[in-house]
Amino acid sequence: MGAYTITRAKDDGTFDLVKIDTKTNEETIVGNVTDAQYPNGRESDEEVAERNRSFRNDKLAETDWWANSDVTMTEAQRSYRAALRDLPSHSNWPNLSDSDWPTKP
């Protein structure tokens, strides 16, 4: 798979359509939509949660090598991975904004 698109909620009630390159994990905002632009209704929270879990799992997988026995993780790396694992308990879950996602060290 080369890329996929997610819908990410914004604080103003609209949503960014974010294209994610699976090789580089580069994110590009490709559009902004409102509920009115979903003729069949906005994605359910379950669909958004599933997509966010997949995205989160990809981010964890790209850092799995940090946990190899010959690598010593920094506190920032441990905190980042813990924050990714804790995302489903975030108060905004599953409608996370960009600022809700942890920043990779």
Summary of the structure (lengths in Angstrom):
residues: 105
radius of gyration: 15.0
end to end distance: 25.7
largest distance: 52.1
contacts: 232
relative contact order: 0.16
helix: 41%
strand: 20%
